[in-house]
């Protein structure tokens, strides 16, 4: 079975002024009259990539990608002194999405997200359920304490002890790893900041796939700096969410059809979170990929996502305003 649709290029793109000095990069590809779908990238801070367009039939979908504040082509980039992290929160991103939807003249759209993109999708959909047709979610992450503890306070380190030893090497004895990395990544010393950003990104790159290390992409300097700075900023602030909020409020999504896909051996977003979200969200469909970890490139993940977007392509098409 085909894992992706053929590569395509955008037919429209631009920069949207969302306020607070931020310009958000957006692009649209596929069919201008197709079913609207928006891709929510991970990280937070990872930015979009061209492969994300390929999860959708370009004849049937109007595919929207955008770089969240501070990442990708959005300005100011988080590495710039002009970037104000005080105006980069989950709720700023939710507001940006709504502003982008209105800017593009879309009434309702499908939400497609993985990892942090799931967090943002849930936050947006629980705020604006009337604007969401369906949801396709991969690698469920909801920013609960237990999820952060697993990845950044030693849980996953039991599975990847060598990579964990490298990650924890920069953390002084007795200091909380998240607190330490927040201090180090934002150090005024460029060498300290750079070393910490690279170490943060190498840790996730080591844990993300069952197939091979993803270190090549995760250690590209511009990616690593944005990925580390935005992620640690969000995680020390717990996403500006109440503990368990996104699962607690899953009932707000009861009228939204959804497909949830999670790898059985996902070490970044363990499957228990997807299981608990599914129990709280009657009517959603869940698929466990027994050979996969977290990465979309792991066997079976992309194929299942393609089945989901194909399924939703033929139902509930939304017209533009």
Secondary structure, DSSP 8 states (H G I E B T S, - for coil): --SS------SEEEEEEEETTEEEEEEEEE-TTSEEEEEE-STTTT---GGGGGGS-TTTEEEEEE--TTSTT-BS-TTSTT--GGG-SHHHHHHHHHHHHHHTTBS-EEEEEEEHHHHHHHHHHHH-GGGEEEEEEEEE----HHHHHHHHSSTGGGTSHHHHHHHHTTS-TTS-HHHHHHHHHT-SSHHHHHHHHHHHHHHHHHHS-SSS--HHHHT-HHHHHHHHHHHHHHHHTGGG--TTHHHHTGGGGTTSEEEEEEETT-SSS-HHHHHHHHHHSTT-EEEEETT--S-TTSTTHHHHHHHHHHHHHTS----B-
